[in-house]
Amino acid sequence: MTKLELNSRMPYMLMNWAEHDTRTARLSLEERGMFDVARSALWRVAGCKMPLDALKLRLRVAAASPQEALLDTLVALDLLTVDGTGWVYDDVQVREFEAAVQKAETNRENGRRGGRPKRQEPSPSQPSAPAREVDRADF
C-alpha cells in the first residue's frame, strides 16, 4: 500500500453549494452522503487522489457491501474517476484544489510585498468636502 502525503498546503475547502447541488441532484441520499464523505477523505491527501483500495480502507467499506455499491455508482456516474493505475479522484475537486493553492500562494506573495497599499488620505492642501448641515428637530 502506498503511503499518502497529507494535504498540508490547503487544510480548508471552499464549497460552492449551487455547483455541488447541481452535481448531486440525481443522487439518492445515501449516494450523496457517500460522495461527500469520499470527497472529504480525498481532500485530506495531497493532490486529492488516492488508490481506490486506500479510500475503501479509510471509509471502512467492506467488499460486496452496500457502501461498495454506492462507490461503484459514483464511479459509473462519473462523479468519481478511477484512472488506469487504480487511483480515485473527483475532477472538479482536483481543479478546485489547484485553484485554491494558487490563490493562497498569490496572497502569500502579496503579503510579503506589504499587502494591499494603504489608502491615501487627502493632504491638508486639498480642500475637503464641505460639511453638510444635519436637520435636527428640537422638541
C-alpha positions, 0 to 999 in steps of 0.5 A: 500500500502506498503511503499518502502525503497529507494535504498540508498546503490547503487544510480548508475547502471552499464549497460552492453549494449551487455547483455541488447541488447541481452535481448531486441532484440525481443522487439518492441520499445515501449516494450523496452522503457517500460522495461527500464523505469520499470527497472529504477523505480525498481532500485530506491527501495531497493532490486529492487522489488516492488508490481506490483500495486506500479510500475503501480502507479509510471509509471502512467499506467492506467488499460486496457491501452496500457502501461498495455499491454506492462507490461503484455508482459514483464511479459509473456516474462519473462523479468519481474517476478511477484512472488506469493505475487504480487511483480515485479522484473527483475532477472538479475537486482536483481543479478546485484544489489547484485553484485554491493553492494558487490563490493562497500562494498569490496572497502569500506573495502579496503579503510579503510585498506589504499587502494591499497599499494603504489608502491615501488620505487627502493632504491638508492642501486639498480642500475637503468636502464641505460639511453638510448641515444635519436637520435636527428637530428640537422638541 
